Amino acid sequence: MTALLPRSIKVITLGVDAGHRLQADAPLPVGASAAIGSFDGVHIGHQHVIESAIAAAKVQGVPSAVICFDPHPQSFFHKAGKPFRLMHLSQQLRAFEALGVGYAFVLSFDANLSSLTAEDFARLILRDYLKLSHVSAGFDFQFGKRGGGHAKDLVAFGEQFGFTTDILPCQTDTAGHKLSSSAVREALLAGDARLAAEILGRPQAYLGEVIHGAKQGRTIDFPTLNLTLGDYQRPRYGIYVTQTTLPDGRVINGVSNIGVRPTVGGNIELLETYLFDFSEEIYGQVVETALLDFIRPEAKFASFDEMKLEIQNDAAKARVYFQKK
């Protein structure tokens, strides 16, 4: 996907070869202060970790950075597992950029990297190659072979290898909700788009290329923009109030169905969006659709006429949502 990419953050892709040497696709800054983690979702808890690294960078007068992994370690170790991602890499990079991070170090997670012991990871990657001055991480950060290194070990390695550390504790919001990626996933599975947005600090959003569908929506005057869900965490099937960002930056209000479309005998999961007051053809373009609120569960209707009536009601509810904003 080439659209909706970050513009100002400097992205450097890194990989470890069979000899445990680091390969980088651009020159590396020296002495950066970096936040490290998978950062799937870049939720408010993650943002605090990143802000800690930025603050340390300002105090020390060094570049700020984030170290993340691609693919997500869970994807590498559980290739046949259920889809679980909250973000594509490009979405993560835009979220890092919005926080004011100078560099994103994207570590390719593969057999070579995963074979490093925790000590080798700290010594080779953090000290010898990246030459970090400071590392911030969450309390549950694990690193090294079989996740053998924990946050407390990162502190010890920092003392040994000459970089300072800041380990942030488990965090909750004012309502007591845990600020974690797992909490976001639980909210999405329940269809609670509002709670997911509170934890994330922004609505959950799905990035994808607009594909051709069966065009059945056109027959009932509700043409839809269709995206596949790929490796995204599936939310509760149903109808959502949404906003879709186009490649040119326009944000269009709409209503979306996420599911398999049982009324028409569908068996492929799709995110289908009816954009209000929009009639352009944008097949092949990359868009991002954000979930704002849940309207109702997906349902199977006895006829197209019954389905059309319910979609009209859904669209009316979504329009009222935006009128109240």
Helices and strands as residue ranges (DSSP letters): E 10-16, E 22-24, E 33-36, H 44-60, E 64-70, H 73-77, H 89-98, E 103-108, H 111-114, H 118-120, I 121-129, E 134-138, G 145-147, H 151-161, E 164-168, H 181-189, H 193-200, E 205-209, H 216-219, E 225-228, E 238-245, E 251-259, G 262-264, E 270-275, E 286-297, H 304-324
